[in-house]
Amino acid sequence: MDLVVPQNGAETKLFPAKPPFHHREIASCKKNVDKNERFCEKESSSRCGEFKKLTTFSMKLNLLAAVLLAGSALAAQAAQIFVPGYLRYEFWPGGVLKAGVEAGTAGAPSTNPAYPSDYVPSFEVPVMDFANNYSERISGFFVPPATGVYDFIISTDDTSDLFLSTDNTPANKRMIAQQPGWNATRQWRIDAGGGTDLQQRSSDTWQDATANSPFASGISMVAGQQYYIEGVMNEFGGGDNFAVAYRVHGTDNYPQDGEGSNLSGKLIGVVGPAPTTLTITTQPQNTTVFAGTIAKFKIAVQTDSVFPLLYQWRKGGASITNANGTEYTLVASSTDSGSSFDCVVTVPGITNTSSTATLTVSASGAVVVNGKLKQEMWLGNSRAAVENGTAGDPATVSEFTSFHAPVDLLSPGGADFSYTRRVSGYFTPTASGPYVFFVCSDDDSDLFLSTDESPANKRLIAQETAWSADLSWSGATGAPSVAAQKRSDSWVPDPNNPPTGGPPFATGISLVAGTRYYIEGVHHEGGGGDNFSATFTLLADVGTLTDGTPTVLTNGVISYVTSPVTTGTITTQPQNVTVFESQSFSVSVAAQTDGELSPLYQWRKGGVNLTNGFASTTTYPVAVSALSDGGQYDCVVTIPNSSIVLTSTVATVTVNTTPFATGFLKYEYFPGHTRPEVEGGTAGNPSFAGTTVGSDLSGGVRSFESGINFADGYANRFSGYFIPPTTGSYTFFVSSDDDSDLFLSTDDLPANKRL
């Protein structure tokens, strides 16, 4: 990482130094002086006087030395460096407006729970859409690549201001562009939002309060000089995004719509304290696995760096492309046996290399599972992270009987969620010849096929670039995807720059009957509906495949390899629970195994299998209990690919009758959770801090109405009983900001409620 000493006059208050730790030593020295002087005053005449003078002189010298030492430490601690490739990111929740941020009255920034870093690698905040009513700021320096005249443009949701200094001093910043209203993500050339104004977004057409365009001729800048730049964005509600780009004045070189910010790399930088320590606390360890299973390497470090750490994993001393996390995983091949892996960790000015770990791939002993494929799932992770081996351990590992995943997967509570899955195993063709493969998914996915059974030789052969309806092989059914990229015979690495020789697999992929070929698909789900499938035909039969045709990657042509299972133990037993009627409860179990696949769970009540969405999870929750929910609960745990079946101890759930009181409704507040999580019973316990936020009583309300504008990013629930004043037909209404659901039971049982 490049380091540069700040230019004269560089702003260093962006990263104020902490108070020197030596102030304690100074205070201690003063205390010692006072103590010795008091001691001397109790001694007799001249002897005490001589001792007092000597001691006082000695203490003064020590005090002076301590002060000089503290000053030296302060100077060393306050040493500031310029680090290219980053900009500072700050976040203010709770309704803080950008006007307060710009005026310096917003107070200290908070940590963004959705992006807990203080830096961004480009002038852009990742799209998170996680909260409302907040402000954020990106700041640092722009370093022009050449002397010339430049323009800048901003695109955000919601409003924002963009400032640029005449030099590297923040005090000299001037507003150069603004985002009125809001704009869609990365829309540099059009206004795709509400109340936007393209004129105000670009510095060369931006008008100040007097309707003048002070930067119509561009902004003159000198190559290699640092210019302080700052953007402040206000998010009110709905989606959110924040990005800035630049161009040479008079050109059309703003990014294309949809492309990321071009303010990155050596064009940007920040000033901060120079790191002094970088220690590897956990070294990667030697590991032994079977071919076709996962090999994992991990590292942990400690540093005083305020800047992000950079990781680079290496195999045999050669850098592994995009292996830039604290963990690196790979699907092992037999040819990987004996390979060495290490990690180079870097902070500005310091580099440390881990010890070397050796991978051993066992030649025998693996379990081959025929007629199935392996599925690994990572929650909230990206497709790139899974493909690069930096996603860490999967949340679950299971198996499919075909290359067709369940459609519209939801959490056990019925909520949508973001994830990435990998489906892998082996394809064994029954006939030799040229093959064409197809992929279909919602959202994006990549399909790989190896030249043999080695995962190391896999090649990308097809992609879903956007989304398609389930089993939409041609891309014509409800899909904005690029149909040609979904099939191997028309797929190209870069559709914008197709190879001169045509698609690399235009004549099919030649395969030999009875030979195993490693196959892998990686599918990312961002939100909404989801599906994932792959299939194949011989090149001669490619015209016979129609949308809706089931996959033929099933039964005898598929298989996967896993490690043998030798142990399985229940480590957490369900516990007895006593609650009152309408309160929530849950029973939990946990199992441990040396098998690769996750244990399977089946909850029972009174020895009878339960069948709702939570019956196959480690925790069985009941959001609103009824008297009928009392009873004996246990869980049967099955370890896949083994004969091990474990049964937990029995937990007794007692549900007592709740005293009935009129004039109140129960109120529950769930900060940081969503409505589907509350309705699905996955939001945990409600949170009360003294008087309940949003109601007039702690845990209850006198009417079916909550407080107004009291918080963001929460869910709440009212519950109780409605007692009709007269017999008749009733109509119920609901009004809220944001979304809400209203339920009414057919009687006094929560289990019979209807939306």
Order of alpha helices (4+ residues) and beta strands (2+ residues): alpha-alpha-beta-beta-alpha-beta-beta-beta-beta-beta-beta-alpha-beta-beta-beta-beta-beta-beta-beta-beta-beta-beta-beta-beta-beta-beta-beta-beta-alpha-beta-beta-beta-beta-beta-beta-beta-beta-beta-beta-beta-beta-beta-beta-beta-beta-beta-beta-beta-beta-alpha-beta-beta-beta-beta
